[in-house]
Amino acid sequence: MFTNQSVFDLASNPTLYWRLNGTLVSSSQNLIQSFATSSSQEIRLKAKIPGCENEIIKNVTTVLPGPLSNFTFTNGCQASPVSFTNTTSGSVTSYSWIFGDGNTSSLSNASNTYANIGSYDVTLQANNAAGCQNSVTKSITIYSTPQPDFSIGLPPFSCAGSSSQFTDLTPAPTDSNITNWTWGFGDAANGSSLVKNPSYTYATANTYNVSLAVATNFGCTNSIQKVVTISPSPVAGFSNLPACVNQTTQFTDASSGSIKSRLWQIQSNTFSTANPQYTFPASGSFPVVLTVTGNNNCVSQASKNIVVPIVPSLDFSVQAPCADSPTVFTELTTSVDPSISKSWSFGSQGTGNGSPAQYAFSSTGTYVVRLNSTRQSGCIYSVSKNVTIIAPPIADFIPSIDAGAAPLPVSFTNNSSGANSYLWKFGDPGNSTSVLVSPTFVFSELGAYNVELSASNSVGCTNRLSKPISVVIPNVDAEMTDFFFVKEPKTGSLQPVVKLLNRSNITLTNPIILLDVAGGSGVSQQITGTIKPNQEISQMLDLKLVPKTNQYVCAEVVVVGDTDTFLNRRCLSLSGEEVLFTPFPNPAREQLNMDWISIDGSAVTFQVLTSAGAVSFQQTISSINPGLNRLVINTSTLLSGTYFIRFRDRTNDRTFSLVVLGN
């Protein structure tokens, strides 16, 4: 510092000029000057009044090096420490800080907390051992520290599961702007936000420590923490039955919690009841929203898109609509909403399920058939048709022959009714068929064949009939199982009746019956018709006998190729006595046949005697059937010659001569 000691009249108020090395540096009363170097300096002071001036020159030859004061800082915030960093260079023994708010410090790096906002001049003075002092002054601005505050809305704006609204209530500073907000919502999810007035959804009801930190555009920050209460919310939910066009849909509230009111939004309609019903007039996707309000005013909302499917065009087909046979019903509907089940009502006759479904109507007529189709959506639709049930075809045919030797041609006479098409299956190894009305088929190989006729009408109804055809090696064997007379009461004449059994493996056609009257006159009659294998028939003959002195009558069935003719014959005694027939053949070689008619089945004895009277054969038969009987005697063991046959029963004793031929 250079002190002005000039003398002048105070009233003259001279102008002062301080020059350093020729350069004007100040016009103050005293000069405070820092020297950048320690070299010699020229100091000039000129005092000047109008018309007069005076100047003094002094050389400062010794300039000691002093400290170069300086410091750095950042503008601060009210009530927050501001740090000042000392950047002074040179040798320094002490420092002095003046902060402009009345506070000072002697630390090298100082800090100061300003209680009020505003601009302050901060001076740093540095002193060295030589007594040199140097100082620097800088201006600092202190800005407002924000005072954060916030609020949360009352229910329904502070409820679990719904958005809670937070509002920043921090007063606006007069010297700055709040530019940053940092929220911490205090839940387990560590929810946060950086907006001024955020909304946040808490998962559960509870109390939470919510913090808000704010910052101004000058970096001044402050924070606050408050306890907020999140109230429990009801849980909205609902269920519904399938939604179908023009059908009532039932909606059921499934919400939980203490609920005081409900509001349904279905299309443009609203409902406040718990379980409303609604009818959708068209197909589509329609949002349904249920809003429930709890007793604490908390609100919950549930929504669904209700899909109402397009109504399918139901249709079904009818196949083979004939009485007493299964009529087939098949759903024909095509839809993006597929069918999952079907039920049928067949008029008042019965019901069915599935597709295709079958039902046999017991009689002809027109019936209302109804199909109820349940779709994948749960919608149920129905369609009805009048179905006419007609009489079914009846398959019937007669084969010209049903058994015989190969090759066996068989003509089939079709006697079916109500049919217009036919299919014959002959059951042969080649699976031969025919569509003729009455075909002929040749069975060329031995075997049993099942011939089937399918008779169909114009609506697809089919009736089937099968009959067996046997191609065999013929074995003809007829048996007369009974022979008796029917007496005419007025005339006393006798009309014979025979029973015939076909033991053959083929059908017998038109057999002949021979009547032998006591070995005298004989008559015959043909029985027109057929006798199937194992079939037995009874036939009254078209003739009558007048009882006279005839001893017996025999009836015999005559069939070409019969293998056992004894069973073909039956005899009746007209005299009431046993009848003994002449033995045959006579002469005999291999065997001798003895036939007799027994009246009551009493025992008989046969003897074969040699011409000398010795017994060669004897047999007594105790079990005898009334009627014709036969004993076959083996003569192959007898020597050639003449023998006698003796027959004895309870009333007869007769002898016949017999010639045995040698073997």
Summary of the structure (lengths in Angstrom):
residues: 663
radius of gyration: 70.4
end to end distance: 190.9
largest distance: 225.0
contacts: 1922
relative contact order: 0.05
helix: 1%
strand: 55%
